[in-house]
Amino acid sequence: MALDIDEIDRKLLTELQRDGTLSVDQLSERVALSRNACWRRVKRLEEDGVITGRVALVDADKLGLGLSVFILVRTSNHDPDWLQKFRAAVTSLPEITGVYRMSGDLDYVVRARVADVKAYDRLYQRLIAKVALSDVSASFVMEEIKETTVVPMEVR
């Protein structure tokens, strides 16, 4: 359920998404709010679970992880035991950066970051050793046109 987020909260969230290292003083100046009011709002947004963490964004290419892979999974097994094994498998592999249960033809889309195709194959071998998958294919990203962690703050 969506929380009631006002315009000032949206401004705070926009600024924090741009730069999570802003001090309360810097943040309050950018949104034209007193330091204490700004701090209280940020704390409330954290307590309400709107702000779930603060992270440093890393350039994967500079770390030698230049290949993004989308792994498309179909399964004929939908029982709770299989799902528990699948969840455990995908959450245990650090190369996997996102997992989504889908509607339509695909059951799951898995996003991963690896160095190259050989590294993807090693990831694939480790994944299928942990959980039985009936149909797996991979698509390698040729060009990242847009990738962001920013949640849009436009008023609906």
ROLOLO-117249 format. One record per residue: y, x negated, z of N, C-alpha, C in turn. Coordinates in steps of 0.001 Angstrom, whole numbers, plus 500000, padded with zeros to 6 digits. Example, Ala and Ser with C-alpha at 12.3 -4.5 7.8 and 13.67 -1.06 7.14 Angstrom:
% residues 2
494310486810507800495500487700507800496700486800507800;497750487150507080498940486330507140500030487100507870;
//
This chain:
% residues 156
498827499154500000500000500000500000501240499106500000;502165499393499135503396498616499024504305498896500213;504902497821500726505869497958501814507238498275501240;508095498816502071509468499092501655510256497789501731;510530497201500587511251495938500498512631496228499913;513675495901500678515028496189500194515547495035499319;516758495199498834517346494226497899517521492847498548;517898492804499814518062491509500493516713490805500614;515658491551500980514318490962501040513909490425499671;514229491160498618513902490714497257514623489415496923;515886489311497338516636488070497107516009486918497884;515647487167499134514983486137499936513688485675499271;512889486627498851511609486295498217511812485554496904;512813485943496139513108485249494887513458483795495164;514338483561496117514755482189496442513591481368496993;512788481949497868511654481217498432510594480905497376;510424481802496397509484481513495321509991480376494440;511299480257494308511873479152493533511727477833494278;511930477878495603511881476655496397511477476998497824;510223476803498144509693477113499466510121476135500538;510829475059500154511270474066501135512672474337501665;513306475409501208514668475708501664514701475895503178;515706475320503800515910475558505231516477476962505405;516441477454506625517006478771506905518498478768506579;519180477670506883520613477582506568520856477697505066;520096476953504275520259477002502823519927478390502287;518857478964502794518421480281502345519466481345502696;519977481297503909520971482302504326522242482195503485;522596480971503100523772480785502248523547481388500863;522348481201500322522058481703498974522003483222498895;521618483876499985521510485343499953522644486030500704;523636485234501152524819485768501839524437486592503076;523696485933503960523227486576505185523409485575506319;523619486052507538523740485121508663522409484396508864;522482483234509478521287482419509717520237483200510508;520660483850511602519714484585512456519096485778511734;519913486524511012519390487679510268518403487210509195;518725486118508550517844485557507527516509485149508154;516545484433509271515339483978509952514473485172510369;515123486218510923514371487414511347513675488081510165;514371488183509041513779488814507858512600488000507324;512756486699507271511654485852506788510456485990507720;510686485960509023509592486116509992508897487468509804;509688488535509603509098489858509395508262489887508123;508780489267507062508030489221505802506722488448505978;506733487416506801505495486676507097504541487535507925;505054488175508969504223489017509837503630490200509086;504391490751508133503907491879507331502942491443506230;502757490141506085501834489641505068502409489598503667;503714489802503531504349489706502210504408488234501807;504858487387502721504799485932502517503477485487503113;502595485008502259501247484662502709501049483164502927;502020482358502525501930480918502718503014480232501942;503135478945502164504091478119501423503335476887500960;503464476590499686502664475523499100503522474614498219;502959473460497907503557472583496899502801472826495603;503522473023494509502888473198493207502678471817492603;501496471589492080501086470269491620500845470295490117;501243469236489423501004469099487986499567468615487784;498695469511487353497267469189487196497050468082486171;497847468049485112497710466996484096497889465619484713;498867465483485580499145464182486191498051463751487162;497206464686487555496074464372488419494776464230487631;494891464251486306493704464101485475492882465365485342;493474466506485608492771467789485497493449468627484419;493493468087483208494272468674482135493636469818481385;492395470159481686491726471221480949491595472478481798;492228473551481339492060474867481972490951475596481242;490086476238482001488932476932481443488875478343482006;488629479298481133488337480662481566486859480888481297;486126481173482360484683481376482278484438482881482349;483781483400481337483552484835481217482120485120481625;481939485971482609480621486212483200480250487679483072;479062487891482550478442489215482579477163489065483385;476861490076484177475629490020484957474920491362484883;473620491292484938472841492528484989472500492879486436;472866492002487338472553492190488751473830492540489507;473861493715490114475049494151490838474733494504492288;473635493954492812473291494299494192474083493436495181;474198493890496412475017493194497414474587491746497671;473286491460497643472828490085497869473322489150496767;473222489605495508473701488780494401475203488557494530;475947489615494838477394489499494971477763488513496077;477053488552497179477316487617498276477062486171497823;475983485941497074475700484591496553476769484160495554;477182485089494700478209484771493708479519484400494406;479934485214495372481167484914496110481077483553496792;479964483286497432479789482000498120479833480846497119;479206481032495969479176479968494958480565479670494426;481283480693493994482584480439493364483632479975494374;483536480409495615484517479957496605484215478556497104;483002478076496895482643476732497365483001475623496373;483338475980495161483609474983494125485121474803493962;485658473650494346487114473477494337487752473526492956;487000473270491907487556473341490555487904474768490162;487257475729490799487507477135490506488759477570491254;489765477989490492491066478331491076491351479828491093;490504480614490461490682482058490468489413482757490032;489112483880490643487939484678490287488354486146490336;488039486865489265488482488249489148487322489132488707;487075490223489458486091491222489043486803492165488091;486198492420486951486885493105485866486291494480485578;487090495310484942486576496548484352486256496233482894;485532497108482242485235496902480824483984496079480595;483949495362479463482759494613479049482407493462479979;483401492775480493483156491618481356483001492059482794;482161491341483535482045491609484961483032490755485753;483143489461485378484021488542486102484694487590485124;485922487221485451486609486128484775486886485086485855;486500483865485560486663482755486497487605481745485842;488615481323486575489546480317486070489252479001486776;489211477910486002488923476600486589489819475540485987;489980474439486710490731473261486252489798472064486345;489606471395485227488727470238485173489371469154484305;488761467978484313489305466862483535489059467032482045;487847467467481695487476467533480280486222468398480142;485677468471478927484507469317478669483299468838479468;483128467533479604482005467019480413482132467464481869;483338467434482392483554467895483768483283469396483876;483639470158482839483314471582482841481807471775482882;481073470992482088479615471126482071479025470830483451;479555469826484134479071469536485495479359470708486421;480541471320486301480880472501487093479912473644486770;479684473874485496478769474932485063477374474725485657;476870473497485594475534473200486129475479473453487642;476522473081488357476558473331489805476629474823490099;477393475567489282477527477009489491476196477721489273;475517477439488160474263478156487890473129477714488822;473268476561489464472289476153490474472449476981491749;473637477524491962473913478294493176473642479790493034;473800480312491798473655481755491600473183482014490169;472282482983490019471762483330488693472821484126487923;473127483660486715474081484344485839473366484666484541;473524485894484044472779486285482849473508485962481551;474829485988481539475570485712480305476886485049480682;477044483797480273478236483030480607478784482418479334;480084482540479131480731481811478047482046481265478589;482545480252477927483786479626478381484772479547477234;486030479724477571487114479520476622488026478455477203;488338477454476389489177476352476825490606476605476372;491545476418477268492947476662476967493458475543476066;493996475926474927494551474963473979496015474660474305;496743475688474771498151475521475107498512476536476181;499147476076477242499661476987478266501064477394477863;501210478631477483502511479128477044503339479566478243;502709480213479198503392480587480432502377480591481555;502727479929482635501932479990483859502912479951485013;502799480908485900503718480980487021503008481540488241;503528481207489387503060481824490628504061482844491132;505165483006490407506248483882490834505869485349490630;505993486121491696505807487566491628507166488172491274;507243489018490253508548489558489844509165490422490949;510464490298491100511175491020492160512062492122491621;511899492491490351512725493574489804512476494858490567;513496495647490672513383496952491325512667497882490344;511665498603490839510893499512489990511633500775489755;
//
